[in-house]
Amino acid sequence: MLKVQARQVDRDFKIKNPLGKKDILPVLRGFDLDIREGEFLSILGPSGCGKSTFLNILAGLDDYDRGEILVDREFLEKRSFDRGMVFQSYALLPWRTVLENLEIGLEIRKVGKRERREIARRYLDLVGLSHFANQYPHQLSGGMRQRVAIARVLAYQPNLLLMDEPFAALDAQTRETLQIELLRIWEADKKTIVFVTHSIDEAIILSDRVAIMTARPGYIKEIIGIDLPRPRTEDIRNSLEFARIRQTSWLLLRDEVNKTRESQRMRA
């Protein structure tokens, strides 16, 4: 069953040129993508190709100009309780405790105080931070804050989880640890996840499929199935199949990265 269907989606941005007049910058063109119910799908592409733009459209944070997007066979709504977004920045409220941060989405949904506290504690325990419930964000490490951000969205109980490079700001060791942690969490309830990343390795170890985008204006160039056993562990990175998939992905991505660099050089 399909969770998301995107058909011939276009998105244009209006930008000012050096003369102060508005130009049209095409960001997405003919973007087609099917996302299956319960799958972990990563979107991989060069900088500026429209990965985050598509995610923002799905989240209801941006519009699209042409085409159509269906979620659960219904046309995409601007606002919905069924979608949750995890950003690159933690976006935690510094004046609220960890537990109180987890309750924000539930408060918006007008869940009663006792019930939302129970839900928040359950998801805080899921990410292994139950002992930090009464701490404030500034008292946590970067990796712990990102786990709180993930738990906050999960507590909101969306059917579709959107993640925009959530580990990009973390050091390599913490990033790899949280990748495995995210897989453990995903295995527990199998929510549909759309994950944007610049990292080929990250996309492979996390995903059921990886959608590779072209340089801007972006569209889906190819989708690679990740036929690696689950549950996945760090050891999978050393397998021959992992290396093969990585090489295939890079060959598909390399030309698009070069096109982006050439375009930037021409504008410089």
C-alpha positions as a LaTeX table, in Angstrom:
\begin{tabular}{lrrr}
\hline
Residue & $x$ (\AA) & $y$ (\AA) & $z$ (\AA) \\
\hline
Met1 & 0.00 & 0.00 & 0.00 \\
Leu2 & 1.26 & 3.47 & $-0.89$ \\
Lys3 & 1.52 & 6.10 & 1.82 \\
Val4 & 2.59 & 9.01 & $-0.42$ \\
Gln5 & 2.19 & 9.53 & $-4.17$ \\
Ala6 & 3.88 & 12.54 & $-5.78$ \\
Arg7 & 3.10 & 13.12 & $-9.45$ \\
Gln8 & 4.84 & 15.68 & $-11.70$ \\
Val9 & 5.41 & 18.09 & $-8.82$ \\
Asp10 & 6.96 & 21.45 & $-9.70$ \\
Arg11 & 8.17 & 24.12 & $-7.29$ \\
Asp12 & 9.50 & 27.55 & $-8.27$ \\
Phe13 & 11.09 & 30.18 & $-6.03$ \\
Lys14 & 11.02 & 33.87 & $-6.83$ \\
Ile15 & 14.40 & 35.52 & $-6.30$ \\
Lys16 & 15.79 & 38.98 & $-6.97$ \\
Asn17 & 18.38 & 39.34 & $-9.70$ \\
Pro18 & 21.27 & 41.89 & $-9.55$ \\
Leu19 & 18.96 & 44.48 & $-11.15$ \\
Gly20 & 16.44 & 44.10 & $-8.35$ \\
Lys21 & 13.87 & 42.39 & $-10.53$ \\
Lys22 & 12.32 & 39.03 & $-9.71$ \\
Asp23 & 13.49 & 35.90 & $-11.51$ \\
Ile24 & 12.00 & 32.41 & $-11.35$ \\
Leu25 & 14.28 & 29.77 & $-9.85$ \\
Pro26 & 13.01 & 26.26 & $-10.70$ \\
Val27 & 13.69 & 23.98 & $-7.72$ \\
Leu28 & 11.60 & 20.87 & $-8.48$ \\
Arg29 & 10.57 & 19.76 & $-11.97$ \\
Gly30 & 8.48 & 16.69 & $-12.80$ \\
Phe31 & 9.12 & 15.20 & $-9.37$ \\
Asp32 & 7.60 & 11.68 & $-9.17$ \\
Leu33 & 7.87 & 9.49 & $-6.08$ \\
Asp34 & 5.90 & 6.68 & $-4.45$ \\
Ile35 & 6.51 & 6.01 & $-0.75$ \\
Arg36 & 5.21 & 2.75 & 0.68 \\
Glu37 & 3.36 & 2.35 & 3.95 \\
Gly38 & 5.78 & 1.50 & 6.78 \\
Glu39 & 8.98 & 1.86 & 4.78 \\
Phe40 & 12.13 & 3.79 & 5.56 \\
Leu41 & 12.96 & 5.82 & 2.45 \\
Ser42 & 15.92 & 8.16 & 2.16 \\
Ile43 & 16.28 & 10.97 & $-0.35$ \\
Leu44 & 19.85 & 11.60 & $-1.47$ \\
Gly45 & 21.10 & 14.32 & $-3.79$ \\
Pro46 & 23.52 & 17.21 & $-4.29$ \\
Ser47 & 23.16 & 20.47 & $-2.36$ \\
Gly48 & 20.32 & 22.64 & $-3.60$ \\
Cys49 & 18.55 & 19.90 & $-5.56$ \\
Gly50 & 15.22 & 20.31 & $-3.72$ \\
Lys51 & 15.40 & 17.49 & $-1.16$ \\
Ser52 & 14.41 & 19.66 & 1.78 \\
Thr53 & 11.91 & 21.57 & $-0.37$ \\
Phe54 & 9.99 & 18.36 & $-1.06$ \\
Leu55 & 10.10 & 17.44 & 2.63 \\
Asn56 & 8.80 & 20.89 & 3.60 \\
Ile57 & 5.96 & 20.50 & 1.10 \\
Leu58 & 5.03 & 17.14 & 2.64 \\
Ala59 & 5.16 & 18.70 & 6.12 \\
Gly60 & 2.83 & 21.51 & 5.07 \\
Leu61 & 5.54 & 24.15 & 5.53 \\
Asp62 & 5.73 & 25.04 & 1.83 \\
Asp63 & 3.51 & 24.97 & $-1.25$ \\
Tyr64 & 4.00 & 23.44 & $-4.68$ \\
Asp65 & 3.08 & 25.06 & $-7.94$ \\
Arg66 & 2.00 & 22.20 & $-10.20$ \\
Gly67 & 1.34 & 18.48 & $-10.02$ \\
Glu68 & $-0.34$ & 16.56 & $-7.22$ \\
Ile69 & 0.57 & 14.87 & $-3.95$ \\
Leu70 & $-1.59$ & 12.26 & $-2.23$ \\
Val71 & $-1.13$ & 11.07 & 1.35 \\
Asp72 & $-3.21$ & 8.00 & 2.23 \\
Arg73 & $-4.99$ & 8.49 & $-1.12$ \\
Glu74 & $-6.18$ & 11.97 & $-0.08$ \\
Phe75 & $-4.88$ & 15.22 & $-1.55$ \\
Leu76 & $-2.15$ & 16.74 & 0.62 \\
Glu77 & $-3.53$ & 19.09 & 3.24 \\
Lys78 & $-1.62$ & 22.16 & 4.39 \\
Arg79 & $-2.08$ & 21.28 & 8.06 \\
Ser80 & $-2.36$ & 17.77 & 9.46 \\
Phe81 & $-1.79$ & 15.99 & 12.77 \\
Asp82 & $-0.70$ & 12.92 & 10.81 \\
Arg83 & 2.76 & 14.28 & 9.87 \\
Gly84 & 5.71 & 15.02 & 12.13 \\
Met85 & 8.98 & 16.76 & 11.28 \\
Val86 & 12.45 & 16.41 & 12.81 \\
Phe87 & 14.77 & 19.23 & 11.79 \\
Gln88 & 18.55 & 19.49 & 11.65 \\
Ser89 & 18.42 & 21.89 & 14.59 \\
Tyr90 & 16.94 & 20.52 & 17.81 \\
Ala91 & 14.27 & 23.26 & 18.09 \\
Leu92 & 13.71 & 22.52 & 21.78 \\
Leu93 & 12.23 & 25.17 & 24.07 \\
Pro94 & 15.01 & 26.08 & 26.54 \\
Trp95 & 12.63 & 27.11 & 29.35 \\
Arg96 & 10.87 & 23.74 & 29.37 \\
Thr97 & 12.22 & 20.51 & 30.81 \\
Val98 & 12.88 & 17.50 & 28.59 \\
Leu99 & 9.56 & 15.95 & 29.58 \\
Glu100 & 7.69 & 19.21 & 29.03 \\
Asn101 & 9.25 & 19.53 & 25.56 \\
Leu102 & 7.86 & 16.10 & 24.68 \\
Glu103 & 4.37 & 17.23 & 25.68 \\
Ile104 & 4.20 & 20.18 & 23.27 \\
Gly105 & 2.55 & 18.36 & 20.37 \\
Leu106 & 0.15 & 16.61 & 22.71 \\
Glu107 & $-0.86$ & 19.95 & 24.22 \\
Ile108 & $-1.62$ & 21.23 & 20.71 \\
Arg109 & $-3.83$ & 18.17 & 20.20 \\
Lys110 & $-5.49$ & 19.04 & 23.55 \\
Val111 & $-4.61$ & 15.72 & 25.18 \\
Gly112 & $-5.32$ & 15.76 & 28.93 \\
Lys113 & $-2.43$ & 16.48 & 31.30 \\
Arg114 & $-2.25$ & 13.01 & 32.86 \\
Glu115 & $-2.47$ & 11.19 & 29.51 \\
Arg116 & 0.10 & 13.39 & 27.79 \\
Arg117 & 2.50 & 12.96 & 30.71 \\
Glu118 & 2.18 & 9.17 & 30.44 \\
Ile119 & 2.72 & 9.26 & 26.66 \\
Ala120 & 5.73 & 11.58 & 27.00 \\
Arg121 & 7.35 & 9.32 & 29.59 \\
Arg122 & 6.81 & 6.28 & 27.39 \\
Tyr123 & 8.60 & 7.84 & 24.42 \\
Leu124 & 11.33 & 9.30 & 26.59 \\
Asp125 & 11.99 & 5.78 & 27.83 \\
Leu126 & 11.99 & 4.53 & 24.21 \\
Val127 & 14.96 & 6.79 & 23.41 \\
Gly128 & 16.74 & 5.88 & 26.65 \\
Leu129 & 16.44 & 9.26 & 28.38 \\
Ser130 & 13.91 & 8.63 & 31.13 \\
His131 & 16.49 & 9.62 & 33.78 \\
Phe132 & 16.77 & 13.08 & 32.20 \\
Ala133 & 13.06 & 13.95 & 32.27 \\
Asn134 & 13.50 & 16.94 & 34.58 \\
Gln135 & 16.66 & 18.32 & 32.96 \\
Tyr136 & 16.70 & 21.29 & 30.60 \\
Pro137 & 17.99 & 21.16 & 27.00 \\
His138 & 21.19 & 23.08 & 27.80 \\
Gln139 & 22.12 & 20.34 & 30.28 \\
Leu140 & 22.18 & 17.65 & 27.57 \\
Ser141 & 24.73 & 16.72 & 24.92 \\
Gly142 & 23.96 & 17.33 & 21.24 \\
Gly143 & 23.14 & 13.69 & 20.65 \\
Met144 & 20.80 & 13.60 & 23.64 \\
Arg145 & 19.02 & 16.76 & 22.48 \\
Gln146 & 18.43 & 15.22 & 19.08 \\
Arg147 & 17.01 & 12.10 & 20.73 \\
Val148 & 14.64 & 14.36 & 22.66 \\
Ala149 & 13.62 & 16.02 & 19.38 \\
Ile150 & 12.90 & 12.60 & 17.84 \\
Ala151 & 10.98 & 11.46 & 20.92 \\
Arg152 & 8.93 & 14.67 & 20.88 \\
Val153 & 7.75 & 14.00 & 17.33 \\
Leu154 & 7.06 & 10.33 & 18.09 \\
Ala155 & 5.02 & 11.30 & 21.16 \\
Tyr156 & 2.90 & 13.42 & 18.83 \\
Gln157 & 2.09 & 10.04 & 17.20 \\
Pro158 & 2.21 & 10.98 & 13.50 \\
Asn159 & 1.64 & 8.38 & 10.80 \\
Leu160 & 4.33 & 9.92 & 8.59 \\
Leu161 & 7.70 & 10.93 & 10.05 \\
Leu162 & 9.78 & 13.43 & 8.05 \\
Met163 & 13.45 & 13.90 & 8.95 \\
Asp164 & 15.61 & 16.63 & 7.42 \\
Glu165 & 19.28 & 15.74 & 8.01 \\
Pro166 & 18.67 & 15.29 & 11.75 \\
Phe167 & 22.22 & 14.07 & 12.48 \\
Ala168 & 24.18 & 16.44 & 10.23 \\
Ala169 & 25.38 & 18.71 & 13.06 \\
Leu170 & 26.66 & 15.83 & 15.22 \\
Asp171 & 30.16 & 14.38 & 15.40 \\
Ala172 & 30.76 & 11.17 & 13.42 \\
Gln173 & 30.73 & 8.85 & 16.43 \\
Thr174 & 27.47 & 10.24 & 17.83 \\
Arg175 & 25.93 & 10.24 & 14.37 \\
Glu176 & 26.61 & 6.54 & 13.80 \\
Thr177 & 25.32 & 5.69 & 17.27 \\
Leu178 & 22.07 & 7.56 & 16.64 \\
Gln179 & 21.61 & 5.92 & 13.26 \\
Ile180 & 21.43 & 2.52 & 14.96 \\
Glu181 & 19.25 & 4.01 & 17.71 \\
Leu182 & 16.82 & 5.37 & 15.11 \\
Leu183 & 16.63 & 1.95 & 13.45 \\
Arg184 & 15.80 & 0.37 & 16.81 \\
Ile185 & 13.01 & 2.90 & 17.35 \\
Trp186 & 11.69 & 2.44 & 13.81 \\
Glu187 & 11.66 & $-1.35$ & 14.17 \\
Ala188 & 9.41 & $-0.93$ & 17.23 \\
Asp189 & 6.45 & 0.63 & 15.39 \\
Lys190 & 7.39 & 0.76 & 11.67 \\
Lys191 & 6.13 & 4.26 & 10.98 \\
Thr192 & 6.68 & 5.51 & 7.46 \\
Ile193 & 9.88 & 7.59 & 7.47 \\
Val194 & 11.13 & 9.95 & 4.76 \\
Phe195 & 14.73 & 10.84 & 5.57 \\
Val196 & 16.76 & 13.53 & 3.78 \\
Thr197 & 20.55 & 13.22 & 3.89 \\
His198 & 23.76 & 14.09 & 2.05 \\
Ser199 & 25.47 & 10.92 & 3.29 \\
Ile200 & 25.46 & 7.82 & 1.07 \\
Asp201 & 26.51 & 5.58 & 3.97 \\
Glu202 & 23.75 & 6.93 & 6.20 \\
Ala203 & 21.12 & 6.43 & 3.51 \\
Ile204 & 22.19 & 2.83 & 2.91 \\
Ile205 & 22.37 & 1.68 & 6.51 \\
Leu206 & 18.98 & 3.16 & 7.39 \\
Ser207 & 16.80 & 2.60 & 4.37 \\
Asp208 & 14.62 & 0.11 & 2.56 \\
Arg209 & 15.07 & 2.23 & $-0.56$ \\
Val210 & 17.14 & 5.26 & $-1.52$ \\
Ala211 & 15.78 & 7.84 & $-3.98$ \\
Ile212 & 18.58 & 9.68 & $-5.78$ \\
Met213 & 17.80 & 13.15 & $-7.11$ \\
Thr214 & 19.28 & 15.11 & $-9.97$ \\
Ala215 & 20.89 & 18.53 & $-9.70$ \\
Arg216 & 18.45 & 21.46 & $-9.56$ \\
Pro217 & 15.81 & 21.56 & $-10.84$ \\
Gly218 & 15.47 & 18.29 & $-9.03$ \\
Tyr219 & 13.58 & 15.16 & $-9.89$ \\
Ile220 & 14.06 & 11.49 & $-9.03$ \\
Lys221 & 16.86 & 10.06 & $-11.15$ \\
Glu222 & 16.72 & 6.50 & $-9.82$ \\
Ile223 & 15.56 & 4.50 & $-6.81$ \\
Ile224 & 17.86 & 1.85 & $-5.35$ \\
Gly225 & 16.49 & $-1.02$ & $-3.28$ \\
Ile226 & 18.65 & $-1.78$ & $-0.22$ \\
Asp227 & 18.66 & $-5.56$ & 0.03 \\
Leu228 & 20.49 & $-5.83$ & 3.34 \\
Pro229 & 19.21 & $-7.94$ & 6.25 \\
Arg230 & 17.38 & $-6.40$ & 9.20 \\
Pro231 & 17.84 & $-5.67$ & 12.02 \\
Arg232 & 20.99 & $-3.85$ & 10.93 \\
Thr233 & 24.12 & $-3.33$ & 12.99 \\
Glu234 & 27.39 & $-1.46$ & 12.55 \\
Asp235 & 28.97 & $-4.62$ & 11.10 \\
Ile236 & 26.88 & $-4.29$ & 7.94 \\
Arg237 & 29.12 & $-1.41$ & 6.83 \\
Asn238 & 31.93 & $-3.92$ & 6.30 \\
Ser239 & 29.97 & $-6.23$ & 4.01 \\
Leu240 & 30.64 & $-6.61$ & 0.29 \\
Glu241 & 26.99 & $-5.88$ & $-0.50$ \\
Phe242 & 27.17 & $-2.58$ & 1.39 \\
Ala243 & 30.25 & $-1.62$ & $-0.64$ \\
Arg244 & 28.54 & $-2.60$ & $-3.90$ \\
Ile245 & 25.46 & $-0.51$ & $-3.13$ \\
Arg246 & 27.63 & 2.41 & $-2.09$ \\
Gln247 & 29.56 & 2.31 & $-5.36$ \\
Thr248 & 26.36 & 2.12 & $-7.41$ \\
Ser249 & 24.89 & 5.06 & $-5.48$ \\
Trp250 & 27.99 & 7.20 & $-5.91$ \\
Leu251 & 28.16 & 6.57 & $-9.66$ \\
Leu252 & 24.55 & 7.75 & $-9.97$ \\
Leu253 & 25.15 & 10.75 & $-7.73$ \\
Arg254 & 28.57 & 11.82 & $-9.02$ \\
Asp255 & 27.40 & 13.42 & $-12.27$ \\
Glu256 & 24.72 & 15.39 & $-10.41$ \\
Val257 & 27.24 & 16.67 & $-7.87$ \\
Asn258 & 29.53 & 17.74 & $-10.72$ \\
Lys259 & 26.65 & 19.53 & $-12.46$ \\
Thr260 & 25.92 & 21.44 & $-9.24$ \\
Arg261 & 29.56 & 22.44 & $-8.84$ \\
Glu262 & 29.79 & 23.57 & $-12.46$ \\
Ser263 & 26.62 & 25.63 & $-12.08$ \\
Gln264 & 28.00 & 27.29 & $-8.95$ \\
Arg265 & 31.29 & 28.00 & $-10.74$ \\
Met266 & 29.46 & 29.62 & $-13.67$ \\
Arg267 & 27.53 & 31.90 & $-11.31$ \\
Ala268 & 30.65 & 32.92 & $-9.33$ \\
\hline
\end{tabular}
